[in-house]
Amino acid sequence: MKSKPEKTSSEEHPHNARPAFSQDPHAVREPKENNLEMAIGHEVRAYRKKLGITVTDLAAATGISLGMLSKIENGNISPSLTTLQSLSRALGVPLTAFFRRYEEPRNAVFVKAGQGVELERRGTRAGHQYNVLGHIDNNSSGVIVEPYLITLTADSDVFPTFQHEGMEFLYMLEGEVVYRHGEQLFTMQPGDSLFFDADAPHGPEVLVKLPSRYLSIISYPQRGKSD
């Protein structure tokens, strides 16, 4: 009689299994000299899939061989101007669309310790300090990302409740705060994090230990505004 295989820890405890992510945060791109070809290939594939056609369909529409199209989409070859013109006509996009990712600027914001811009948000009061640490408007994805360092140094009887578009991520650095999200309360201590839909009412409910500091990273659609 064959013995049954032992269960792995993830099989015994499914809730302990690692979640599946849509992208690899540690992925490595091709060397820099191949970036232009990769950018073109990415756009060709994206526009083809947007139209819902196969590589075979595109080959028939352009007269380009399947092997050549595969090399173009994988960034393994630099297509000629004539080839790009054929692809732009077949896909119904301007020739410049293939260079969008290559020419798009990649932004970075560096803020020295203690130099974040202090600003007032709705509900800001004495002892509640908000320092914005940067702002990146990603035109390609239509998403705005804003990181804040929030410092609470004085108790208050009434706390502001925020509600806005997008998602928000909190990471506790110092102190202890009971944070409300909708009808739920979370006791946050250093090292704790909270990731939530910011459309629900949220904000500090009880300041347990002062001073309290936490990072707040807000992302929302380009058309919207944060609180």
C-alpha positions in Angstrom: 0.0 0.0 0.0 1.4 3.4 -1.0 1.6 5.9 1.7 -0.1 9.2 1.2 2.1 12.2 0.5 2.5 14.6 3.4 0.7 17.8 3.2 2.7 21.0 2.9 2.2 23.8 5.4 0.3 25.8 2.8 -2.1 22.9 2.2 -2.7 22.4 5.9 -3.2 26.1 6.4 -4.5 27.7 3.2 -4.8 31.1 4.8 -1.0 31.1 5.2 -0.4 30.7 1.5 1.3 33.7 -0.2 -1.1 35.8 -2.2 -0.6 35.9 -6.0 0.4 39.3 -7.3 -0.1 40.6 -10.8 3.5 41.6 -11.3 6.9 40.8 -10.0 8.3 43.6 -7.9 11.8 42.2 -8.4 11.6 41.8 -12.2 14.7 42.9 -14.1 14.4 44.6 -17.5 16.5 44.2 -20.5 19.8 46.1 -20.8 19.5 49.8 -21.6 20.6 49.4 -25.3 17.5 47.3 -25.9 15.0 49.6 -24.2 13.8 51.3 -27.4 13.1 47.9 -29.0 11.3 46.7 -25.9 9.2 49.8 -25.7 8.1 49.5 -29.3 7.4 45.8 -28.9 5.3 46.5 -25.8 3.2 49.0 -27.6 2.7 46.8 -30.7 1.5 43.9 -28.5 -0.7 46.2 -26.3 -2.5 47.8 -29.3 -2.9 44.4 -31.0 -4.5 42.9 -27.9 -6.7 46.0 -27.5 -8.1 45.3 -31.0 -8.6 41.6 -30.0 -6.6 40.3 -32.9 -3.9 37.5 -33.0 -0.4 37.8 -34.3 -1.6 35.8 -37.3 -4.3 38.4 -38.0 -1.8 41.2 -37.7 0.7 39.4 -40.0 -2.0 39.0 -42.6 -3.0 42.7 -42.4 0.6 44.0 -42.7 2.4 41.4 -44.8 5.0 40.9 -42.1 6.0 37.4 -41.3 4.9 35.7 -38.0 8.5 35.3 -37.0 9.3 38.9 -37.6 6.2 40.1 -35.6 7.2 37.8 -32.7 10.7 39.3 -32.6 9.2 42.8 -32.7 6.8 42.2 -29.9 9.5 40.6 -27.8 11.9 43.5 -28.3 14.4 41.3 -30.1 14.7 43.4 -33.2 14.7 47.0 -34.3 11.9 47.3 -36.9 12.4 49.6 -39.9 10.4 52.7 -40.5 8.5 51.0 -43.3 7.6 48.1 -41.0 6.4 50.6 -38.3 4.3 52.4 -40.9 2.6 49.2 -41.8 1.9 48.4 -38.2 0.5 51.9 -37.5 -1.9 51.6 -40.4 -3.0 48.1 -39.4 -3.5 49.0 -35.7 -5.0 52.4 -36.4 -2.6 54.4 -34.3 -0.1 57.1 -35.2 3.5 56.1 -35.7 4.6 58.1 -32.7 2.4 55.9 -30.4 5.0 53.1 -30.6 7.6 55.4 -28.9 5.4 56.6 -26.1 6.9 54.4 -23.3 10.4 55.1 -24.4 10.0 58.9 -24.4 7.8 59.2 -21.3 9.7 60.8 -18.4 10.2 58.8 -15.2 9.9 61.0 -12.2 11.4 60.8 -8.8 11.0 63.0 -5.7 13.7 63.2 -3.0 12.9 65.0 0.3 15.5 65.4 3.0 14.5 64.6 6.6 12.4 67.4 8.1 12.0 69.2 4.8 8.6 67.9 3.7 6.2 70.7 2.8 3.8 71.3 5.7 0.2 71.9 4.6 -3.3 72.1 6.0 -5.9 69.5 5.2 -9.6 69.6 6.1 -9.8 69.1 9.9 -6.2 70.2 10.6 -5.9 71.4 14.1 -3.3 72.3 16.7 -1.1 69.3 17.3 -2.0 67.6 14.0 0.8 68.2 11.4 0.7 67.0 7.8 3.9 67.0 5.7 3.6 66.0 2.1 6.7 64.1 1.0 6.2 64.2 -2.7 3.7 64.2 -5.6 3.9 62.1 -8.8 1.2 62.5 -11.5 1.6 59.4 -13.7 0.0 60.5 -17.0 0.3 57.0 -18.6 -1.8 55.3 -15.9 -4.0 58.3 -14.9 -3.1 57.8 -11.3 -1.9 60.4 -8.8 0.2 59.2 -5.8 0.8 61.4 -2.7 2.8 60.3 0.4 2.3 62.1 3.7 4.1 62.0 7.1 1.4 62.7 9.7 2.4 63.7 13.2 -0.1 63.9 16.1 1.2 65.6 19.2 -1.9 66.9 21.0 -5.0 65.2 22.1 -8.4 66.4 20.9 -12.0 65.6 21.7 -13.1 65.7 18.0 -11.2 64.1 15.2 -11.6 64.8 11.5 -13.2 62.1 9.3 -11.9 61.9 5.8 -13.6 60.4 2.7 -12.2 60.6 -0.8 -11.6 58.6 -4.0 -8.8 56.0 -4.4 -6.9 53.8 -2.0 -4.8 54.7 1.1 -2.0 52.9 2.9 -0.9 53.7 6.5 2.3 52.6 8.2 2.7 53.3 11.9 6.1 54.7 12.9 5.6 55.9 16.5 3.0 56.0 19.3 -0.4 54.3 19.2 -3.6 55.3 17.5 -7.0 53.6 17.2 -7.9 54.2 13.5 -11.4 54.1 12.1 -12.3 52.7 8.7 -16.0 52.6 8.1 -17.5 50.7 11.1 -14.2 49.0 11.9 -11.6 50.1 14.5 -7.9 49.2 14.3 -5.4 49.7 17.1 -2.2 50.7 15.3 1.3 50.4 16.9 4.8 50.8 15.4 5.2 48.4 12.5 1.5 48.0 11.9 0.0 48.9 8.5 -3.5 49.4 7.1 -4.5 49.4 3.4 -8.0 50.4 2.6 -10.6 51.9 0.2 -10.5 55.6 1.0 -14.1 56.1 -0.1 -15.3 54.9 3.3 -15.1 57.4 6.2 -11.8 57.1 7.9 -9.5 58.8 10.4 -7.9 58.6 13.9 -10.5 57.7 16.5 -8.4 57.6 19.7 -4.9 58.9 20.3 -3.7 56.2 22.8 0.0 57.2 23.0 1.5 60.5 21.9 3.4 61.6 20.0 2.1 59.5 17.1 3.6 59.4 13.6 2.6 57.4 10.6 3.0 57.4 6.8 -0.1 57.9 4.7 0.2 57.1 1.0 -2.8 58.1 -1.1 -3.4 57.1 -4.7 -6.4 58.3 -6.7 -7.6 58.8 -10.2 -6.2 61.9 -12.0 -9.6 63.5 -12.3 -10.2 63.4 -8.5 -8.8 65.1 -5.5 -7.7 63.8 -2.1 -9.0 65.2 1.1 
